[in-house]
């Protein structure tokens, strides 16, 4: 019985570690997406030939940035709820 509890504790610890890594990945993706969004916005200012496309890409990527961070925040919330 003690072995089962120890094994479950190890699994739980591994899960929490994986969730930390997932949250970090999601926030990094959000940051990368925001950088791309800003690049498209800057290009829209510089080059009028593709302005509409660049503005649309910037908006889409900005939305994705928000979604990546929202999901990362939800993962962090789960970690806080269960890692006590």
C-alpha positions, 0 to 999 in steps of 0.5 A: 500500500505504501508503494502505491501511494509513493507511485501515485505521488511520483505520478502527480509530481510528474504531472505538475511538472508537465503542466508547468512546462505546458504553461511556459510553452503556451506563454512563449507561443503567445509572446512569439505570436505577439512579436509576429503581429507587431511585425505585420503591423509595422510592415503595414505602415511601411508598405502600402502595397500589402497594407490590408493583408498585413493589417488582417494578419496582425489582427489575427495574430494578436487574437491568437496571442491573447488565446495562447496566454488565456490557455496558459493562465488556465493551466497555471490556475489548475497548477495552483488549485492542485499543487498545495 
